[in-house]
Each structure stands twice: as structure tokens, then as C-alpha cells.
Amino acid sequence: MTKRIPALLPAFCLLLSLAACGSEAAQPSAEPTPEPTPSAPALPAGSYSFSEAAMGGAFTVEWELELREDGTYTIIEHNPFMGDLSYEGEYTVDTDGVVTTLPFEGEPPMAEFFEADKSCKWTLDGENCKPVNYVESGDAPAEEGGLAGIKYASNSEAQVLDIHLPEGEGPFPVIVLVHGGGFLFGDQAMPIIQPVIDAGTAAGWAVVSVDYRKSGEAEFPAALADVKAAVRFVRANAEQYGFDAERLAIWGESAGAYLALMTALTPEVAELNGDVTENLECSSAVSALVDFYGPVEFWTMDAEYAALGREDTNFATSESFESKFLGFPVGEDEAATYASYWGSYTYALPADFALSAWIQVGDADQNVPYTQSVNFAERLGALLGEDRVSFSIIEGAAHEDAQFYTEENLAAVLEFLSGAIG
């Protein structure tokens, strides 16, 4: 038996080898390891702050952004002129850590870094946040073409204007454009008036955008005197810049609308030229007026809001824009306040006075009672003839609402001006 063992060993080893191979063949192939599913970014709950240099750095608005673990947010706007305003809703965060505060109920903020639907994207850095669409003062790209910062008077550095000319050869009809800002801030290049500049020049108008002295520098009638002087500058320099001095319109928004309508309706009131003496040999008369949501009659603004069911206004106090503009609390002196009202000067209108006016306001305006425009249109129609006044209310529109600046609305205004001026 011992002699046969060596002969069996190779066969036994072969069997073991085949068994091992069979065992390996019977094993199922290994499944590939799935890629891990990326987890959603953690919600960056916490409190963040941001300082906005508003209106070209004229004042600062402080913002607080509170993000909660349940995906909701509160934004608080500390506005030195409008008080504390709050906005609440839900937020999301993307894989890059950018937070989007989703649209909320209520009036939109005036800050231009919010989207049209009131959403806003924010970057976070420690305890600070910053809107993605925020443009630092002075960082906006310089506009190509145009003539900027031209002095029209010598009393103040604020007495400058920008000239925007259309393509082609003049003489061009002219829109003198007056920005708003509560009589306290803003300038002739404010973003809100850019659509008017673009639409005006595209339609063949020269647009002269005007800055003026603010209430922090000089009291009434300084800003009005400045705008009147800007109109006189256009006439005095018509040949140099290709203006048609006989086809002038003035267009203002908010506080600028007040200055525009006062310019249009007091062409021969010498005391409203104030301390500005440039080009007094030229007239400040215009042929057409555009008034977007302007204050008109300061004395009645609180009462008008009260009639609309709102009791929290303070136009009569020393803290209001209008009081700072006049240099005294509106509610203290009725006679002095009415020296700023166009109706106080109708006696001085020339016998052949003619004007066409487009007046437009939103019925959701929380800055100026929309009835100011209603009353103005009615009284101006009685003075000029109803056919000379185009008045409309944009339903649901707020102060400085984007609905005023749509291509469709601006085209309608420009068509009206072309018909009025010829």
C-alpha cells in the first residue's frame, strides 16, 4: 500500500485545484460601489448684517438678515428716512452657499439689488452678508457717449447736468429730466431714470438729466430755482448742443415731479429764480410736463392719507422730506407752506399760456397719497382744458414702481409728448 501513495498525490492535488476553480466560478460578480449621494447644504442659520451706501453714497441703510433653522428668514431694513421696515419669507441655499431669500408679501424694498419678484441672492461671510446684485457706489460702469457733469450755474457743485443725445443730426426736441429722492438725495444718473434716458434717446429726443441742490444744502426755492436755471441753460446753449429750443418738455419722478410741475407752471415768477442768475434773459417755459407720482400740495398730505384710512404719516412734522425741503415744519405755517404750491401762482401765468401734461400715479403708493395726483389732474384740467391733461392711475402700483418704466408705458408717454410738442 505504501508504494501506491506517491502515485495518487498528483491526482489528489488536481482534484483540489478543480474544486477551488469551481468554487470561484460559482461566486457572483461583485456589484460596483454606488457613488455617495451629495447631501443638501446645511441651512446657515444665524444673523448677518450689511451696510448699503444708498443713492450714490448720500446716506447709509443698515440691513439685518436673520436665517432660521426652519428655512424662514426675516430681513430688517433700517432706513434713516423711512424708518425700520421688515420682510419675511422662506429661503434656500445652493451648493456654493449662496442664500436666496424668496419673494415675500407686501411692498417691495426701494433697494435695487432685489429682483423684480422681491427675491434676493446673498453671499455670507462670517457675520456679514452682501446682496449679489449690489453695486458699490462708484463701481458702476461709465456710460459711453453723452456729456456728463456740465455746470449750468455757479452757486453749488450740485448744479450739474448730463446731456444724452440721440443718433443723427439735430436740432432735437428736449426732455429735461428731474430725478427724485425726497429733495434730500440722488443725482442726475440715478438708476431709476435710466429707462427714460434710453427710451427718450431711442425715440429721437435729447435728454438733459439735471441735478440740483438738496434740502441739506439749501432751502426752498433753491432746488426749484436750479431746475428753472437748467431749462434756461438748454435754451441758451441750444445751438451748441443741437437742441430745438422751441420744443421743450420737462419730466420728473417723485420729488423731481414736484420740481418739474412747479417749473412748468411758474414760468414768469421771478422770486422763484432764487439766487441763481445765469441766463435770466432766457425763459424757463416748457411746452409739456410729465409727472410720475409727485407730491403737489404739502399742506394736505397727512389729511389725504387719513381720508384713505392711514393715520401714521408725519408730513406736517419737522422730520418729513417736505419740511426739510421748505426749511420749517409743514404743519406750522399754512400761508408759508402754500408759497410752495403751484396754485398760488396762477395769477402770474401769461394770457397765452399753454401746456400739455401727462400725470400718472399708482393707487398703492405708500410715500405720497395718490390723491395728490388725482386733485392735481382735476385742477390742471380746469385751468388748461381737459383735452390738455392725460391722467391715469396704475392699479396696484407703488411709489417708483417698475410698471411706470416698462417699454410699453414709456412709449405711450413719448407718443403723448410728440403729439403735444409737434
C-alpha positions in Angstrom: 0.0 0.0 0.0 2.8 2.4 0.8 4.2 2.1 -2.7 0.9 3.4 -4.2 0.7 6.7 -2.2 3.2 8.7 -4.4 1.2 7.8 -7.5 -2.1 9.1 -6.1 -0.7 12.5 -4.9 -0.8 14.2 -8.3 -4.4 13.2 -8.8 -5.4 14.4 -5.4 -3.8 17.8 -6.0 -5.5 18.1 -9.4 -8.9 17.5 -7.7 -8.3 20.1 -5.1 -7.3 22.6 -7.8 -10.5 21.9 -9.8 -12.6 22.3 -6.7 -11.1 25.7 -6.0 -11.8 26.8 -9.6 -15.3 25.7 -9.4 -15.8 27.5 -6.1 -14.5 30.7 -7.7 -16.8 30.3 -10.7 -19.8 29.8 -8.5 -19.3 33.2 -6.8 -21.4 36.1 -8.2 -19.6 39.0 -9.7 -19.2 42.0 -7.2 -21.6 44.9 -7.8 -19.9 48.4 -8.3 -19.9 50.6 -5.3 -22.6 53.3 -5.8 -21.4 56.9 -5.7 -22.5 58.6 -2.5 -25.5 61.0 -2.9 -24.4 64.6 -2.1 -26.2 65.8 0.9 -28.1 69.1 0.8 -26.2 72.1 2.1 -26.8 72.8 5.8 -29.0 75.8 6.4 -26.8 78.6 7.5 -29.0 79.7 10.4 -27.8 82.9 12.1 -27.8 86.7 12.0 -26.0 88.7 9.4 -25.6 92.4 8.6 -24.9 94.6 5.6 -24.4 98.4 5.1 -25.7 99.8 1.9 -24.4 103.1 0.5 -27.7 104.3 -0.8 -28.3 106.9 -3.6 -24.7 107.1 -4.6 -23.5 107.3 -1.0 -25.8 110.1 0.0 -26.8 108.1 3.1 -26.5 104.6 4.6 -29.1 101.9 5.1 -28.3 99.2 7.5 -29.7 95.7 6.8 -30.1 92.7 9.1 -30.7 89.2 7.7 -31.8 86.6 10.1 -31.9 83.0 8.8 -33.6 80.4 10.9 -33.2 76.6 11.0 -36.7 76.0 9.8 -35.9 77.7 6.4 -37.6 81.0 7.1 -36.0 84.5 7.2 -36.6 88.0 8.4 -34.9 91.0 6.7 -34.9 94.3 8.6 -34.1 97.5 6.7 -33.0 100.4 8.9 -33.8 103.3 6.7 -33.0 106.8 8.1 -35.9 108.3 6.3 -38.5 105.6 6.0 -37.9 104.0 9.4 -37.5 100.3 10.1 -39.1 98.0 7.5 -39.2 94.2 7.8 -39.7 91.5 5.2 -40.4 87.8 6.0 -40.5 84.6 3.9 -38.6 81.4 3.2 -35.1 80.9 1.9 -32.9 78.4 0.1 -29.2 77.8 -0.1 -27.3 76.4 -3.1 -24.2 74.2 -3.2 -22.0 77.3 -3.3 -23.5 78.6 -0.1 -25.4 81.4 -1.8 -28.6 82.2 0.0 -31.8 83.2 -1.9 -34.5 84.9 0.1 -37.7 84.0 -1.7 -40.4 86.5 -2.6 -42.5 87.9 0.3 -45.8 89.6 0.8 -46.1 93.4 0.8 -44.4 96.4 -0.8 -41.1 95.8 -2.4 -38.0 97.5 -1.0 -36.6 100.5 -2.8 -33.1 98.9 -2.8 -32.3 98.0 -6.4 -30.4 94.8 -5.5 -33.7 93.0 -5.1 -35.2 91.2 -8.1 -38.5 92.3 -9.6 -40.3 89.5 -7.8 -38.7 90.7 -4.5 -36.4 87.8 -4.1 -32.7 88.5 -3.4 -29.4 86.4 -3.5 -26.9 86.9 -0.7 -23.4 85.8 0.0 -22.4 85.2 3.6 -19.0 85.9 5.2 -18.7 85.4 8.9 -21.3 87.7 10.5 -21.7 89.8 7.3 -23.8 89.3 4.2 -23.9 91.1 0.8 -26.5 91.1 -1.9 -25.2 89.5 -5.1 -26.7 92.3 -7.2 -25.3 95.2 -5.1 -23.1 97.6 -6.9 -20.8 99.7 -4.8 -21.0 103.5 -5.2 -18.6 104.5 -7.9 -18.3 100.9 -9.2 -20.9 101.2 -11.9 -19.5 101.1 -15.4 -19.1 104.5 -17.0 -21.7 105.2 -19.7 -20.3 105.5 -23.2 -21.2 108.7 -25.0 -23.1 111.6 -23.6 -21.8 114.7 -21.9 -21.7 114.4 -18.2 -21.3 116.9 -15.3 -21.9 120.1 -17.2 -22.2 123.1 -15.0 -25.4 125.2 -15.6 -25.0 127.6 -12.6 -22.3 128.6 -10.2 -23.9 128.5 -6.7 -23.2 124.9 -5.9 -21.3 121.7 -7.0 -24.8 120.1 -7.3 -25.8 122.4 -10.2 -24.8 120.0 -13.0 -26.5 118.2 -15.8 -25.8 115.3 -18.2 -26.7 115.5 -21.8 -27.8 112.4 -23.8 -28.1 112.9 -27.5 -29.8 110.6 -30.0 -28.3 109.4 -33.2 -28.5 111.7 -36.2 -28.4 115.4 -36.7 -30.3 117.9 -34.7 -31.9 120.1 -33.7 -33.6 117.6 -31.4 -36.6 118.1 -29.1 -35.5 118.1 -25.5 -36.7 116.3 -22.3 -35.4 118.0 -19.2 -35.4 115.1 -16.7 -35.6 115.7 -13.0 -34.8 112.9 -10.5 -36.5 112.2 -7.2 -35.1 111.4 -3.8 -37.2 113.2 -1.2 -35.4 116.5 -2.1 -32.6 115.1 0.0 -30.5 112.7 -2.0 -30.0 111.3 -5.5 -28.4 112.7 -8.6 -28.8 113.0 -12.4 -27.5 109.5 -13.1 -29.8 107.6 -10.7 -30.6 104.1 -12.0 -34.4 104.6 -11.8 -34.3 107.3 -14.5 -32.1 105.3 -16.9 -35.0 103.7 -18.7 -36.4 107.2 -19.5 -33.0 108.3 -20.9 -32.7 105.1 -23.0 -36.3 105.3 -24.3 -36.1 109.0 -25.0 -32.9 109.0 -27.0 -34.0 105.9 -28.9 -37.1 107.9 -29.9 -35.1 110.9 -31.1 -35.1 113.1 -28.1 -32.2 114.8 -26.4 -32.5 114.0 -22.7 -30.9 116.5 -20.3 -30.8 114.9 -16.8 -30.5 117.5 -14.1 -29.1 117.5 -10.5 -30.0 120.3 -8.0 -29.3 121.5 -4.5 -30.8 119.2 -1.8 -32.5 120.3 1.3 -29.4 119.6 3.4 -27.7 122.4 1.5 -30.3 125.0 0.7 -34.0 125.6 1.4 -36.9 126.3 -0.9 -36.9 127.7 -3.6 -33.2 126.7 -4.2 -33.9 123.3 -5.9 -36.7 124.8 -8.0 -34.5 127.7 -8.9 -31.9 125.2 -10.1 -34.3 123.3 -12.3 -35.5 126.6 -13.8 -31.9 127.5 -14.5 -31.3 124.2 -16.2 -34.1 124.9 -18.6 -32.7 128.3 -19.3 -29.3 126.7 -19.9 -30.9 124.4 -22.6 -32.3 127.5 -24.4 -29.1 129.5 -24.1 -26.9 126.6 -25.4 -29.3 125.2 -28.0 -27.1 125.8 -31.0 -24.0 124.3 -29.3 -25.7 121.0 -28.4 -28.2 120.7 -31.2 -31.3 121.4 -29.1 -34.6 122.6 -30.5 -35.3 125.4 -28.0 -38.9 125.7 -29.1 -39.7 122.0 -28.3 -39.0 121.5 -24.6 -40.7 119.1 -22.2 -39.9 118.5 -18.5 -40.3 115.1 -16.9 -39.9 114.4 -13.2 -40.4 111.5 -10.8 -41.4 111.8 -7.2 -39.7 114.9 -5.7 -38.4 115.6 -9.2 -42.0 115.6 -10.5 -42.8 118.4 -8.0 -39.9 120.4 -9.3 -40.9 119.7 -12.8 -44.6 120.8 -12.4 -43.5 123.9 -10.5 -41.1 124.8 -13.3 -43.8 124.3 -15.9 -46.5 126.3 -14.1 -44.5 129.3 -12.9 -42.5 130.4 -15.9 -42.7 134.1 -15.1 -42.5 134.2 -11.3 -39.2 136.0 -10.7 -38.9 135.3 -6.9 -38.7 131.5 -7.7 -35.5 132.1 -9.6 -34.0 132.4 -6.1 -30.3 133.2 -6.0 -29.5 131.8 -9.5 -28.7 134.5 -12.0 -27.4 132.5 -15.0 -29.2 133.0 -18.4 -32.0 135.1 -17.0 -32.5 136.6 -20.4 -33.9 133.1 -21.4 -37.3 131.7 -20.5 -37.8 128.7 -18.3 -41.1 127.9 -20.0 -41.8 124.4 -21.4 -44.5 123.1 -23.7 -45.2 119.7 -21.9 -45.0 118.2 -18.5 -44.7 114.6 -17.3 -45.4 114.0 -13.6 -44.8 110.5 -12.2 -46.3 110.1 -8.7 -45.2 113.6 -7.5 -46.2 115.3 -4.3 -48.1 118.5 -5.1 -49.8 120.1 -2.1 -47.7 119.6 1.0 -50.3 121.1 3.5 -52.9 118.4 2.7 -50.8 115.3 2.5 -51.5 114.0 6.1 -55.2 114.7 5.7 -55.3 112.9 2.3 -53.7 109.8 3.7 -56.1 109.9 6.7 -59.0 110.0 4.2 -57.6 106.8 2.7 -57.5 105.2 6.1 -53.9 105.7 7.0 -53.1 107.6 10.2 -49.3 107.0 10.7 -47.9 109.8 8.4 -45.9 112.7 9.6 -45.7 115.2 6.7 -46.5 118.1 9.0 -43.6 117.5 11.3 -40.1 118.7 11.1 -38.8 115.2 10.2 -40.6 114.9 6.8 -38.9 115.3 3.5 -41.2 118.2 2.6 -40.5 120.1 5.9 -36.7 119.7 5.4 -37.2 121.0 1.8 -39.1 124.1 2.9 -36.9 124.7 5.9 -39.7 124.6 8.5 -42.4 122.1 9.7 -45.1 122.0 7.1 -47.8 121.9 9.8 -46.7 125.1 11.5 -47.5 127.8 8.9 -50.2 127.3 6.3 -49.5 130.5 4.4 -45.8 129.8 4.1 -46.4 126.3 3.1 -48.7 127.4 0.3 -45.9 129.5 -1.1 -44.6 126.2 -2.4 -47.9 125.3 -4.2 -48.4 125.9 -7.9 -51.9 127.1 -7.5 -50.7 130.1 -5.6 -49.1 131.5 -8.8 -51.7 131.0 -11.4 -52.3 134.8 -11.4 -48.8 135.2 -13.0 -49.5 132.9 -16.0 -49.3 134.8 -19.3 -52.5 135.2 -21.2 -51.3 132.9 -24.0 -50.1 130.2 -21.6 -50.3 126.7 -23.0 -49.2 123.4 -21.5 -49.9 119.7 -22.1 -49.5 117.4 -19.1 -49.2 113.6 -18.5 -49.9 112.8 -14.9 -49.6 109.2 -13.7 -49.7 107.6 -10.3 -50.2 104.2 -8.6 -53.0 103.6 -6.1 -50.8 101.6 -3.8 -48.3 104.5 -3.2 -47.1 104.5 0.4 -44.9 107.5 0.1 -47.2 110.1 -1.4 -51.0 109.9 -1.3 -52.2 109.1 -4.8 -55.0 111.6 -4.4 -52.4 114.4 -4.7 -52.2 113.4 -8.4 -55.9 113.0 -8.7 -56.5 116.5 -7.4 -53.7 118.0 -9.5 -55.1 116.5 -12.7 -58.6 117.7 -12.0 -57.4 121.3 -11.2 -55.0 121.4 -14.0 -57.6 120.2 -16.4 -59.9 123.0 -15.3 -57.1 125.5 -15.9 -55.8 124.2 -19.2 -58.7 122.3 -20.6 -59.3 118.6 -20.1 -58.0 117.7 -23.5 -54.6 119.0 -22.5 -54.3 116.7 -19.5 -53.7 112.9 -19.7 -54.3 111.3 -16.3 -54.1 107.6 -15.3 -53.9 105.5 -12.2 -51.9 102.3 -12.4 -53.8 99.8 -10.3 -51.7 98.2 -7.6 -48.6 100.3 -8.4 -46.4 101.6 -5.6 -44.1 104.6 -5.4 -41.3 104.3 -8.0 -43.0 101.0 -9.2 -41.4 99.3 -12.2 -44.7 99.5 -14.0 -44.1 103.1 -14.8 -40.9 102.2 -16.6 -42.0 99.4 -18.9 -41.3 99.8 -22.6 -45.0 100.0 -23.2 -45.7 102.8 -20.7 -42.6 104.9 -21.7 -43.6 104.5 -25.4 -47.1 105.8 -24.5 -45.6 108.8 -22.7 -43.2 109.6 -25.5 -46.0 109.4 -28.1 -48.0 111.9 -26.0 -45.1 114.3 -25.8 -44.6 114.1 -29.6 -48.2 114.9 -30.1 -48.1 117.7 -27.6 -44.9 119.4 -28.9 -45.3 118.6 -32.6 
